[in-house]
């Protein structure tokens, strides 16, 4: 309901766009009277690509119809009579429209709600200081485009009026020309008459003939002028069409594609295509109208040949208008939903391609088929140079053909590839130090269709964002680095898939912050202090001044090819390890502000030494990928009066899959205050696991608790003993253990740390078993006895 209330406050162009969302496919009255119910339903839980969700979509349709019928029955009195009939009619209409295709209703309502949310958000940003200027610029740009469309409409209408005038004049000219021929025939027939009679009749006919021929001469000149003027008018209109098309395709559509690319790094959603599609459809409509006018001019010229350059002018106009519509059609065949950019073989994935002008050109009357193939970087370059690469591919994709479908509710023509899978990949020879995870491929989508009754045939193709193909989960980290660098620093119109080898540090910071915020699903990104910490790590620097790093550059090799000094991992591998740990286990704590994270051991000591004993903070491990440690200040149990900062052995994902961070902090009684001075229970209590219930059926449930031996506080005896630290040699680094006995875990040598099958190690085991089997039985027995 809240969204609909805000949507009703929209004004100007935004209100017009909101109103355009509704029609016979979904009346605005239904949205109004069922606003609260519509906004409370879980439309996003229905996966449109999953056939098993059709029953869920059907229930939503039935519930919508039921709610609408209830609302209709509640209408009473004289004023409510017509509304009752109207709502009842809408219920029947929606039922009949979507009963056989409930997915289309869900698609329609999701599209409406997302569009309303976008429009409301854009309008809301106007009231914000930072967004006001951007919104003003956006509004001005949209206003400029709409004004140009109005100018084009008027110009096209003027051409239509001039063409009708020309056609009427030419038709009258032909009638008069036929009259001239009739008079000439009459004159010719006089030759058989007597001289006196012939002279009597010939004089008025000659006079009439002279009059008609004089008129024809004048009118022929007028027709030539009309034709030339109309040709000039069409030239002006085509120039305006080119300008408008350039603005929409080369600026607005390219910007949308750039936002789509940045969304792959966690940037804001690229936004809907509805406004772009409406512009492209207007262009298609105007182009087609002008093309038909030019064709009619050609017909008139063929019907009545007159001296002059008209034939050449019309030939050029026809070629120009065909070029314009060809550019529009080929440029608006786009990928609405990109395939995953890190693509694992033998794994199902989806993608959606869309033709923005498909509905307007009635392409759906003979639905085209779209084919997807994977091509290498070199093959992509050849494609853009229009070099023949027919049937060339760099792998085999299963389920790579799909027919485009027209969705009446949204007016979109698209192909949904729901179950594609990369069966195999053919890699090229790698260059120099390039790794497998640095090799880029792309998915080529191509189709062919005709418009205007096979009058024009188009072969369209579009390339996906670059993808990195992996065969094992352990390659995901490095592949993601390649994708992030490409998405962040690719320039529009580049040669596939060129990216700079080095970038300014602030540029990289922007990309890392975007990625981090997206993974945390939070507005709390990386602070300036966090970025200084990362710069110190990246450049092995000790400077705390952010200005010192603004002009520094970071190369791709520094980012993810060369290991950090003294470490076995790269800068990106360390950062991505932090992101994965936070995303899987610690996201709420980061969003609560409980994790400082990006501080080193010395900084942690400096922060804690000025705080009371028991104060602690959480920081990311410098030495371990995806590790986080607790640092706290406490008395040295072996030296009275001395205070030390202690650091626990870092926790990793494996530790938190056993016991959560909040529960581990709860277990450690010596941790009292989260830096700077927040009682730990105030911060973490809402995440503690509830106490275990009492024994059931005579069994007592075990409980896992964390213990740090050096700082264990024994539970008080019934008589009340004093709590003491365990007498251990103090160390700034303290390991943690659990106070319960379990069988030692047996590592599976055939699985890597990610739990994936490792063929190399399994072959080692097989060779070892084979060697044992070759030994004589006696030797084996004697060795066992010894």
N, C-alpha and C positions, 0 to 999 in steps of 0.2 A: 504493500500500500504506500509505503514511504517513497518508493521510486516513482510511482504514478503521480503522487502529489507534486513531486519536484518536476516531473516531466510536463505537467500542466502549466508550470511557470515559465517554460521556454518561450522565447520570443524570436521574431524575425526568421532568418534562414534556418535556425535550429528547430523552430516550431514547424516550419514547412517540411523539413526532413523527417521529423517525428510523425507528422500526419501522413506522409507518404509511405510509412511502414504498413499502414492498414488499408484494407479494401475488402473485396468479396471473399478473399481467402481467409481473412480474419478481421471481422468488423471492429471498429474502434469502440463501439458500444459494449461489446463483450469485454474488452480490456477495462473499460470504465467500471462496469457494474460487478465484475469479478476480480477487481484489482488485488484485493487482499489475498484471495484464494490463489490466484495465479502466481503471485510473488512468494507464496509459502510452499509451493510444490518443488520437488527436487528434479527439475528438468535436466540438470547437468548429470544426474546419475544414469541417464539413458544414453548408452553408447550407440550412436547412429550407425556405426560400422559393424555392430555385433547383432547378428540375427536373433540371438537368444533373448535380446532385450525387447523384442517386438511385443511380447505379452505385457511388459511394463508400460510401454507406450500406449498400448490398447487400453489399459486400466486408466491411464491419465486422460485419454480421450473420453472414455465412458464417464469418468468422474466430472470432467468439464461439462459434458452435456447434462448430467444430473444436476450439477450446481446451477447451470443456466435455467433449467426447467424449474428448479426450486425458486430461483429469483423471480422468474416469470409469474409463478403462482402467488407470490407475495404482493404483487402489484394489484392495487384495488382502487376503487373510486373512478370518477370520470377521467381524471388526468392519467391514471395508470392503465386504462384500458388499452390504448394504442401501444404502450410500452410492453404490456403483457403479450400482445400478439407478436410484436417485433422480436422480443427475446425468445419466444417459442419458435418463431420461424428460424432464428439464428441457430438454435439448438438442433433443429432438424437439418439445417443446411450443413453445419459442421459435421454432424453424424454421417450424412451421405457423402460428403467430400472426402473425409479422412478415414472412414471405416475400413477401407481396404488398404490404406497406406498410413497407419498411425504414426510412423516415423516422420512423415512430412509435417504433421501437426507439431511434433516436438521440435523439429528443425525450425519451423516457422516461429514458434514462441521463443525459442532460445535466441534466434536472430533478432526478434523484436526487443527482448529484454537486454541483450548485449548492446544493441544500438541505442536504446534509451539511456542505458548506463553511461555509454560513451558521450552522448550529447549532454547529459546532465553534468558529467565530470568536466567537459570542456567549458560549459557555461559557468560552473563553479569556479574554475581556475581564473576566470575573468576578475573575480573579486579578490584574488590573491595578488599581491604585489608583483611577484616574479612571473606569474602566468598572464597578467593583463596585457603586457606588450606582445607576448607570443600569440595570444588569442586575437589581439587587434590585427596583427600581421596576417594570421590565418583568415580572419574575417575579411580583410581587405583583398587577399588573394582570391578567396571564393567569390567575393563580390565582383572582382575584375573578370573572372571566368564567366560568371552569370551574365554580366553586361555584354561580354563578347558574344555569348550565345544569342542574346537578344538582337545584337547587331547582325549576326549571321542569319537569324530568322527573318529579319526585315529585308536583308539583301536577297535572300532566297525567294521571298514572297514578291519582291520587286521584279526579279528575273522571271518568275512565273507569270506575273501580269504582263511583262513585256513580251514573253513568249506567246501568250494568248493573243495579244494584239498583233504580233507578227503572223500567227497562224490565221487569224481572221482576215488580215489584209491580204495574205497570200491566197487564201481561198477565194476572196472576191476578185483578186487579180486573175486567177485561173478561170473564173466564170467569165470575166471580161475578155480574156484571151480566147476562150471558146466562142464568144460572141463575134470577135474579130474574124475567127476562122469561118464562122457561119456566113458573115457578110462577104468574105472572099469567095465562099462557095456560091453565094447568090450572084455575085458579079460574074463568076465563071459561067454560070448557067445562062447568062444573058446573050451569050454569043450565038445561040440558036434562034434568037428572036429577030423580027424585022428591025431595020435600022432605026425607024422612028420610035418604035416602042422601047427598043433597047436604050436609046438616048434619054427617053423620058424616065426610065427606071434607074439608069446608071448614075445620073447626077446625084440624087439623094443618097444612094448607097455609097458612092465615093465620099460624099461629105461625112456620112456617118462613120465610114471606115477611117477617115482621117482623124476624126474626133476620138474614136476608140484607140487608135494607134498612138495618138499624142498622149492620151491618158495612160496607156500601157507603158510608154517610155518614161513618163514622170513617175509612175507607180513602181516601175522596176528600180529606178534610182532610190526611191523611198524604201523599198524592200531591202535593197543592198545596205542602206544606212541602218535600218532596223536590225539586220543580221549582224552588222559590225558592232553596233551599240550593245546588242545582247552578248556578243562574244566578249566585248570589253567588260561588261558587267560580270560575266562568269569568271573572267580572269581575276577581277577584284575579289569575288567571293572565294575563289580557290586560294588566293593569297591569305585571306582571313582564316580559312579553314586550316591551312598549313600552320599558321601562327598559333591558332588555338590548339591544334593537335600537338604541336611541339610543346606548348605549355603543359598540357595534360600528360602526355606520354614521357617526355624527356625531363620533366620536373616533378610533377605530382606522383606519377607512377614510379619513377626512379627513387623518389624519397620514401614511398611506401616499401619498396623492395629493400632499401637501406635499413628502414626500421625493422623489417622482417629479419634481416641479417643480424642486427644488434640484439634482437629478441632471442637469438640463438645463444647469446652470451648472458642472457638474463635481463636484457633491456626491456622497457615497456612494450606491451603488446602492440603490434604494428597497426592495429585498428582495422575496422571493417572495410570491405571493398565496395560498399553500397554507393557511396558518393561518387567514387571513381567510375563505377559501372554506369551510374546514371549519366555522367558526363560523356563517357565513351558511347553510350547508346544514343545520346543527343547528336554526337558527332556522326555516328553511323547513319542516323536518320537524315541529317542535313546533307551528308556526302551523297547518299543514295538519291535524294531528291534532285540534287544538282546533276548527278550522273544521268538520271532519267531525262532531265531537261536538255542536256547536251545530246542525248540520243534522239530526242524529238527534233532538235535543231538539225541533226544529220538527216533525219527522215524528210524534213521540209526542204532541205537543200537538194536531196536526191529527187524529190517530187518536182521541184522547179529549179533547174540549173540556171544560174545567172553568172555573168562574168565577175571575177573577183577572187580574192584569196581565201574565201570561206572554207573551202575543202581542207586546206592546209591548217587553218586556224582550229577547225573542229577536230581534226586528227590529233593535234597537239593537246587540246583541251581534254579529249577523251583519254589520251595517254596519261595526262597529269592527274585526272580524277581517279583513274585506275591505280596509279601509284599511291595516291593518298589513302584510298580504301584498303589497299594491300598492306600498307604500313600500319594502319589501324588494326586490321585483323591479326596480323602476325605479332604485333607488339602486345595485344591484349590476351594472348594465349599464355597464361601465367600459372605459376605453382602457388596455389592458395595455402596448402599445408605441405611444408617441406618434409622430405624423408629425413630420418635421423642422420646427423652429420658424422656421428661415429657409428659405423655400420658393421655389425658382426655377422659373419657368414652363418648360414643355417638358422637365422633368426627372423621371425615374422615382423614386418613393419608396414606402415601405411603412408599414403601420400594422396593429395587431391590437386588436380589441375582444373582450371576454369577458363572459359572463354567469355570475356566480359561483354562482347557484342553478339554472342551466339543467339540469344533470344530475339534480339531486334532484327537479325538477319534470317530468322527462321531456320537456323541450321538444324534444329531438333526435328524438322520434318523428315530428315534422313540422317539419323544420329550417327556421327562419325565415331570411329574406333581410335583409341589412343594407345600407343605402344611405348614401353619404357625399356631402355637399354643402358647399361653402365659403360661409360667411356673414360679413357685416361685423360690426363692433362693435355698431352700432345694431340690426341684426337679432338678434344674440345677446341683447341687452337685452330685446327684444320677446319672444323665446322664453321667457326666464326669468319674464316677467310673464304667460305663457300667452296672449299676444296672437297672433292667427292670422298665421302667416308661411308658410302652405302654399305649396310650390313656389317660394318666394323663395330666390334665391341670388345670390352676387356673383361668380360665375365658372363655368367649366365644367371638371369633373374627368373624365378618361377612366378607364375601368375602375373605376367607383365603386360597383358592386354586388357583393356577395359573400354566399354562403350559409354559415351557421354550421355548423361541423363538431364532432362529439363525438369526443374522443380517449380511448379506453378506458383506455389505460395510465395517464394522468394524471387522468382524470375531469373534464376541462375541456371546456367548450362555448365555442368561439371562432370568430371570422371573421378570416382572414388576408388583408388587402389587400396583394398583392405587387407590383402593377404600376400603381399609380395615377400619374397625371400631370396637372398643372394646365395645361390647354390655353390658357385665357385668364382674365383677372381684370378685374373692373369696380370701379374705385376710386370712392370718394365724394369730395365736395368737401372739400378740406383746409381746416383751420381755422387762421387766423393764420400763425404761423411753422412749423407742422407740416410735416415733410418726408414724402416717399413712404415712407421707411424707418421712419417712426414710426407709420404706419397699421397697425392690428392687425386680423387676421381670425381665424377659427377654423373647424375642420372639424367639421361636425355629422354625427354617426352616428345613424341612427334605424332602428327595426325594429318589427314587429308580430307577435305570436304569441298563442296561446291555451294554457291549461292546464286540466286536469280535463275533457277532452272538450268543449272550447269553452265550458266553464262560466264561465271568466274570460278576458277578452281584454285584453292589455296593449299599449299603444303606448309604447315606450321610446325615449329619446334621450339622448345625452351629447355634451358639447362638448370638443374637444381644448384643450390649452394654446394660448394665443394664438400665431399665426404671422404673420410678416412676409413679404410676397410681394415678390420681386425679379425683375427681368428680365435683370440683367447682373451679372457677377461683381464689378464694382467697387462694387456696393451692399452687398456682404456685410458689410463692416466696420461700417457704421452700423446695418444691420439687427440684427447681433449685439448691439450696444449696447442697442437697444430690448428685445431678448429678455432679456438679462442683467438689466437694471433691473427688468423685469416679474417674472421668476422670483424675484429676490432679495427684492423688497419688496411683492409682492402679498399681500393678507390673505385668509384663508378666508372664503367667503361674500360676497365683494365684488360690486359691480355690474360687469359686464364693461366694460372691462378696466381699472378704475380703479387707479392707483398713486399714491403720494405724489410731489409735484413736487420735494421735497427730503428728504434723509435725513441722519442724523448720520454724520460721517466714519468712526467705528469700524464702523458697519454696512456702509458701502461697502468698507472695508478687508477685512472678512470675505468679501464677495462676490468681490473681486479676488483674494484669496489662494486661495479655493476654485477659481476659474477657472484660476489660474496653476498650482497643484499638479496639477490634472487634466490640463492640456495637457502638463506636464512628466512625467506619470506618475511622480511622485516625492512623497515625504513632505517634501522640502525646499521649503517654501513661501517666503513673503515674511517677512523678519525685521522686527523693530521699526525697525531703521535703514532698511531698504528702504521701509517705510511712511512714515517721516519724510521721505525723499527725495521720495516721491510726493506727500505733503501739501505740501511746499515748492513742487513744480511746480504742483499744483492751485490753491493759494491765493496763489501768488507771494510766499511767505514765506521768511524766512531763519532762522527759529527751528529749533533742533535738539532742542527739548524735546518729547517725544511728548505730554505732558500738555496742551500748548498747543492741540492739535488735537482733543482728546476731545469738546469741546462744540461744535465747529464743524460747520456743515451744508454739504452740497454739493447744489446744484440740478441738475436734469436739463440745464438750459441750460449750466451750467458743465461738466457731464460730457461732453456730446457735441453741443452746438449752437453754443457760442461758442468761437472759437479761443483758444488760449493767448496771452498777451501777447507780441507780437513774432513770432508764428509763424503759419503758414497751416493749422494742424491743431488739432484739439481734444485734450483730455486723453485721452479714450478712444482716439482714433485713434493717439496716440503709444504708449499702453500696449499696444494690440492689435498694433501693429507689432512691438513687442518680443516679444510672445508668439508671433507667427507666425514671426519669425526664429529664436527659440529652438527652437520645435517642429520646424521643418524641418531645421535644421542644427546646433544647439548644445546640444541636450537632454543628451547625455552629459556635456558639460563643465560644465553647470550642476549636474547631479547629483553630479559629482565635487567640486564646490566650487571650480572653477577660475575662475568668472566672478563678480566682485563686482557688476558691472552697474549697480546703482542708486547711482551716485556722480557728482557733477558734476565739471567740469574743475578747479575750485579745490580740491575735496576730494581729487581724485586727486593734485594737486600736493603738497598737505600730507602725504599718505600716503607719497609716493615720495621726497620730498627728504631724508628721514631714512634712506633705504636706500642700499646700495651701487649704483654705476653698473651699468647693465644690468638693474636690477629693473623689472619691468613689471606692469601690471594691465589687465584688460579691463573697459570700462565702456560703457554704452549712450549713443548720441549724443543730445545735447539738441536738435540742430537738424534731424535727419533722421529720418523715420519708418522704423522697422525697421533702424536702423544701429547698429553696434558698433565701437568704436575701441580701439586699443592705445595706452596711455600708458606712457612709460618715462623713466627718468632717465639722463642721460649727460652727458659733458663737451661744452662748446660747442667744436666743431672750429675755430672762428674766434677764440676768446678763451680762452687757456690759463688753467686754474684756475677757470673759471666752469662751474657745473652748471645744466642746464636740464631741465625736464620737457617731453617732446615728445609730440605726439598725431598719430597717423596719420589720414589721411582715412578716414571711417567705411566699413566694409565693409557690404554689403547681401546679400540673398538671391542676387542676380545674381552677386556675386563668389564666394560659396561654392559656387555651382553649377559654377564653373570650377575652383576649388582650395579645399580645405578649410581651416578655421582652423588645425588642427594643422600641416598642411604649410606654411602661410604663416608660422607662428611658427618652424617648423624652418628655413625659408629665411633668416630674419633673424638673422644671427650675433651681432648686438649685443644681442639679447635673451637674458639669461642666467638670471634668477631670476624666477619668478612670485611676486608679492607674497603674503606678506611675505618668504619666504626659500627657496622650494622650487625646486630645479633644474628648468628647463623640461622636460628630457627625462624626468624622473621623473614629470611630470604628463601630458605629451602624447605620449610615444614610442609608447604602445600604439595611438595613432590615426594615426601616420604611414603614408603610402602606401609599400608596399615598393618598393625600387629597381627600375628597369626592367631587363629581361633584356638580354642582349647582342644584337648585330646578328643578324638572321635573313635568310637569302637575300640577303646583301649590302646590306641596308637598315639604317640606324641610326635608332633611334626618338628623336624629339625629346623634350625634357623642359621642362615649364613650371616656372619658379621666380619667386618674387617678389623685387623689388629696391627698396630705398629709397635713391635716389641719394646723399643726404647721408650715409648710413651704410653705403655699400657697402664691404665688405672684399674686395679682389681675391684671386682664388685665387693662392697662392704660385707663382712661377716655378720652373723646375727648379733654378736656381742659388740660390734661396731669397731672395726679396726681402722687405722689411719691409712689413707691411700698413699702409695709411694710409686715412683718410677721404677721400672726394671733396671737393674744395675748392668748397663751395657755401655760399651765404649761409645761415646757420642760421635756422630759423623754428620757433616752437613747434608749428605745424601742418605736417605733412609729407605729401605725396602719395606714393602707391606706384605702381609701374609694373611691367611684366613684361619680362624680358630676351629676348623672342623677337618676331619680326616676323610679323604676321598682316595680312591685308587688313582695312581699316577696315570695321567693320560698317555696313551700310546699313539705317537705320531704316525700317520699314514704316509709312508715314503712315496707313495704313488700320487699323492695330492700335493699341489703347491699351496702356499699360504692362503690363496683365495678359495681353496677347496676344489680347484679344478684339476682334472686328470693331467699328469705330467708324463709324457711318453718317454722322455729320456730317463727319468728316475725309475720308471716301471721296467724299462729294459735292463737297467742295472740289477734290479731285483731278480728278473728272469734269468740273467746270466749267472747270478749267484746260486739260484736254485738248481740250474743246470749243472753247475760245477759240483754241487753236493751230490746230485744224482749219479755223477760219473764215478764217485769214490766207491771203493769196495766196501761191502756191508761190514766186514770185520774191522776195517780201519775206523769207520764211523762209530762202531760200538766201543772200540778201545778208547777212542778220543773222548766219548761221553763218560766212560768209566773214570778216566783220569781227571 
